[in-house]
Amino acid sequence: MKMRHVKMGDVQVGKPLRMPIYDESGQLMLGKGHVVTEKDILNSITKGIIIDMEEVERPEEAGQELEADIIPIEDTPFDTLDLAKMTLSGLFRNLRTERDFNSKIAAICRSLEEVCKIDEDLALGTILLEQSQRYPIVHQMHTAIVCEIVSKRLGWSMGERASLLSAALTMNISMIDLQEMLQGQGQTLTNNQRASVGAHPIVSATMLRNLSVTDTVWLEAVLQHHESIDGTGYPYGLKSDDICHAARLLSLADVYCARVAGRRYRPALSPIQAMKDIYLSKGHKVDTELAMTFIKTIGMFPPGMFVRLKNDEIAIVTHRGEKTDKPLVRTILRANDFPPLSPLRRDTDIDEFSITAVLPASKIRVDVNRYQLWGYGVFKKSRTNKRKHRRIKLNLPVKILDVQPVNVTDATMLNISESGCLLKLLWKADRQFTLNKSYYATFRLMDKTIENIVCKVRNVKLSNEDHLLGMEFTHPDQESFEHIKYFISLSRKDVL
């Protein structure tokens, strides 16, 4: 009998199973034809379920095609995050025998980067919706997600972000077991536990070196992620410029994610209260500029938060709005306490749907389908859900450099946003551009030349007269990024 572990594509929410699933002892867990739920996916993937491949009816043997409703679909961002969590958990469980630590952490980092690129709001939503899962694993994953989103907003390069994410995923590597204990502990820490917590940055950095980690930024961020710019942190009491930038952002993300999660001995804070604490700590615990960027990026009403609306519906935030206090939400309970057939989209910028209260997740007695909320899996994704960047129309000459082989192409920039631009080439351009390949764009914006900004081709559209390229700015330098943002803000004011 041929056996293998369940893969993400084998089990999909709302789809019937094409094969029975057994546990490692041979007991039947899910029968053939069972319609999969979210809980089924977590159980089958995380608990090492085995599929009996001999019972799968192959279409070519049966002389028929698979029905359309059971053709496997691509993995969703949720599947990618679930797989990353499992990989990280297994990595920590087998540290003594692990021989490929660096490459596995790098792979997890790439997964998180990809999910955040696809849907930042979905990634942020998992922080508030996954509080019941294994804390030592999800906390470091959540901290890494926040680090990726904020550092990208700050204009950090891809390499800098990779080092930061690696540090976030491993900052508590030396106290995984202690964190497991503390999560269920009903009283405050003992003196021995406090000593272990105080020493964990040093012990974690030492463990990483023993695992062949040589990335200086990664190691310094882990070592310094509990330091404060006023010198009151630990383990060394470092001040201001003695603390590396990666550690400062990691510390902020770590504190935020820990506070909104809570413990048995310390209730979770609402994101609003957590952000207020960060605001009050600016200038002495954390950099003022970093704190303000952090608050503006994550928002006072981040995805995953439960809220009550003016019309007395209960909703969950799914997307940040252009105004930090006016997010997009989905109603999960009507005013009569009955759930709608599918979550209802509400814009809180409309008075009828304005937010009147923030509700703790523990008080909500209704199942939340994450696939429905963000439109993935078998649920159609609404175009209006996609977070749009402000695009400014213009008509600028641009030079596009390809370094393999070296070639320069002239183009016209038709619009620009913080995330990228739309270029128009001559139809008879002497070369073709490759999807997902990096190029270098140079153009003049107001009084400044943006030189060799790295961008990838994300979309190509050909017509009778036009050759259009949708370009994403992958990791612009801080100065260029700020200049583009400034230009967009000025242009928006002119329009208004």
Order of alpha helices (4+ residues) and beta strands (2+ residues): beta-beta-beta-alpha-beta-alpha-alpha-alpha-alpha-alpha-alpha-alpha-alpha-alpha-alpha-alpha-alpha-beta-beta-beta-beta-beta-alpha-beta-beta-beta-beta-beta-beta-alpha
